[in-house]
């Protein structure tokens, strides 16, 4: 929010629109605030960057549930991954609570949606030997040692949890397709993080507006 010509009231309104169920598009924000499309897009991008920064700081621990799916590429299933298709992994685990009112030992359950580097994929699967290269970005180091291949463990040991992950991915893809009519590869991860942010706030009983305002102010956005 620093070095911005937009007023604090406009920023507050933008964050309110963004944290409402389903989020908001730049066109909708432009009309609601009476600002240019460029300004509306800028505000939403900065807020999404703050959300992604918070997400990167939260590494999962404990038992990790993970599910693999794909986005883009025109739909349909095949043995080979399509050129414009993105491999995505849904993760569920716990992180140390960020709530100052909670005890230091408390933990909260969160979910993540992360795009996989194509170099880690063999057709439409991520081999167990390559999984540590992906999960080391999202798990605490000691948990990565205990669970080096969460995809294989999750699918083999807890079918119900994996089905839950698949449903979560499905609703996230529906949100992007219906609300934004698809997102390009450059900014796709920001939108996955935004979807997970609202989902995690709901799971934790937190105010999305307060959590987003805190994320933006702490990171000087």
RABEL-V180768 format. One record per pair of residues at least 6 apart in sequence whose C-alpha atoms are under 6 Angstrom apart, sorted by sequence separation. I is the first residue (numbers start at 1). J is the second residue. D is the distance in Angstrom with one decimal. If there is no record, write none. Layout:
# RABEL-V180768
i={I | I}
j={J | J}
d={D | D}
This chain:
# RABEL-V180768
i={18 | 30 | 176 | 30 | 201 | 73 | 97 | 30 | 97 | 120 | 29 | 73 | 96 | 97 | 73 | 95 | 72 | 95 | 26 | 71 | 94 | 26 | 71 | 94 | 70 | 93 | 94 | 132 | 70 | 93 | 70 | 92 | 131 | 69 | 92 | 68 | 91 | 68 | 91 | 128 | 67 | 90 | 67 | 90 | 66 | 89 | 66 | 89 | 65 | 88 | 65 | 88 | 64 | 87 | 88 | 64 | 87 | 61 | 60 | 61 | 60 | 60 | 81 | 80 | 81 | 80 | 59 | 60 | 61 | 113 | 59 | 60 | 59 | 61 | 112 | 66 | 66 | 65 | 110 | 67 | 67 | 52 | 48 | 50 | 50 | 19 | 19 | 1}
j={24 | 36 | 182 | 37 | 208 | 82 | 106 | 40 | 107 | 130 | 40 | 84 | 107 | 108 | 85 | 107 | 85 | 108 | 40 | 85 | 108 | 41 | 86 | 109 | 86 | 109 | 110 | 148 | 87 | 110 | 88 | 110 | 149 | 88 | 111 | 88 | 111 | 89 | 112 | 149 | 89 | 112 | 90 | 113 | 90 | 113 | 91 | 114 | 91 | 114 | 92 | 115 | 92 | 115 | 116 | 93 | 116 | 93 | 93 | 94 | 94 | 95 | 123 | 123 | 124 | 124 | 138 | 139 | 140 | 192 | 139 | 140 | 140 | 143 | 196 | 151 | 154 | 154 | 200 | 162 | 165 | 193 | 190 | 215 | 216 | 208 | 209 | 221}
d={5.3 | 5.8 | 5.7 | 5.4 | 5.8 | 5.7 | 5.7 | 5.4 | 5.0 | 6.0 | 5.9 | 4.9 | 4.5 | 5.6 | 4.4 | 5.5 | 4.6 | 5.6 | 5.2 | 5.6 | 5.3 | 5.0 | 5.1 | 4.4 | 5.5 | 5.7 | 5.9 | 5.3 | 4.6 | 5.9 | 5.6 | 5.8 | 5.4 | 5.4 | 4.4 | 5.9 | 5.5 | 4.6 | 5.1 | 5.3 | 5.5 | 5.6 | 5.2 | 4.5 | 5.5 | 5.7 | 4.5 | 5.3 | 5.7 | 5.4 | 5.1 | 4.4 | 5.8 | 5.8 | 5.7 | 5.0 | 5.4 | 6.0 | 5.3 | 5.5 | 5.3 | 5.3 | 5.1 | 4.7 | 5.4 | 6.0 | 5.0 | 4.7 | 5.7 | 5.8 | 4.8 | 6.0 | 5.5 | 5.8 | 5.9 | 5.2 | 6.0 | 5.3 | 5.5 | 5.8 | 5.7 | 5.8 | 5.8 | 5.8 | 5.5 | 5.7 | 5.8 | 4.6}
